[in-house]
Amino acid sequence: MLAPESARVIIRPFIPPPNLIVSTLGRALALEESDVLQALEKVLAEFKDRHFAIEPLLLRNFEKVMSFLPEGVTPLSLSRERVLLIGALFSGEYALESAALFNPSIVPHPDQTGVPEGGLRFIMSLRATGEGHISSIEFRAGMIAADGSIALDHPSRFVTQPEIIPDPSYEKRSFRLKLAEMGVCEDMTHQVMAALDEHFTRSDLNRSVGTMRDENQPASHELTHTLETIDWLADSNYEIRFSKDLAVSERIIFPVSANESNGIEDARFVRFIDDDGTVTYYATYTAYNGHDILPQMIQTKDFLHFHVLTLNGDAVQNKGMALFPRKVGGRFAMLSRQDNENLLIMFSDSPHHWSDPEIIMRPSMLWDLVKVGNCGSPIETEAGWLVLTHGVGPMRKYCIGAILLDLEDPTKLIGALDRPLLSPEGKEREGYVPNVVYSCGGLIHGRELILPYAVSDLASSIATVSLDDLLAALTGTP
């Protein structure tokens, strides 16, 4: 059982309204230097052992309020100790997983160096939820031995947020498509985008936006809205990078952009193999800003450098998008649930643009009469695409099922379990949301299905089942 651990904390900015920033700074600046030294010494003694490097984090939070310093006071006129203390006054710890650690997915680790024959090193992603129900992505690493036994690496006490790469790159075609979907002025966006290459950086975009603004003064309401939307879209597509020295469990992806400010939810990671053998790890997730949800995508090759991307197309809506692990018939394929009721599939020439979903499964069993969806990306087997599903039935009880889709034409349903593969029972019924088992993705090792799953939106566990028994039940063969 992977249970939430309140001691795993990060430092976040604690920024009150402007009037309180000003009054707090006034009190901090009025302190005698000896009192500053004493107060900072106490803060560091109490908190520095809870973080890898606390002082750079305090300096970063000082920078967020230094524009409110009184006239005549500059950062250079202050002692380093006073700057750090002010940073501490506008900082707070956040317990990432104090409420829940759930909705896992599992993929092979990109580095299998030194793994014993017949074994597999893996990475598991988990949704961590803390105060205010803000969700982030955590990771765990572990090993499946040749005999099928599973061991998780002991998680570190420490967690670290990544560096946000300051000048990310963008693809012009995808950027323009998303702007068109958002309904901004086509003529104005054309003028901004015309000055950019097919791949451009944030600096390039800032220059073009600045030129557009300077050449059209006074700015109309429509121009202001268009340029603000362009900036919002750029902020929603970003790159982050972890140090290679960090253990897998020490890496945390916490919300960065405005559209995910209240949570990064239910990441479904998949190891995708392209036609040329190139391996890329993709994850679809739900961004939540407190009011609206938006499906987005994460892309990485090493779980150190991540691209976070918005998705395009009229089918980019609702929750539960899950990418197939390879192209089918020369095209990317994705499971989805746009109507919040049925399981759908769609195809695309790009992993970033989705439209025209088609229903492949409707609720039909007693245990999924309310709605049905996927529990992660399809898994390729010799008998067909194995899809783990979730069904919602009476009393909002969530169960995990399984279906089988045709390998060549996954719009064809060729098998389905007539009863749940996994149901909440005993203590697993109790949690933040009772009577729920749920997964964001499993994998096959040898002839076993490895299925990490969440219990009642609280904690996570791992189940295994014979692949041969499961396929026999799905195909109706002995």
Summary of the structure (lengths in Angstrom):
residues: 478
radius of gyration: 24.6
end to end distance: 33.3
largest distance: 83.5
contacts: 1555
relative contact order: 0.10
helix: 28%
strand: 35%
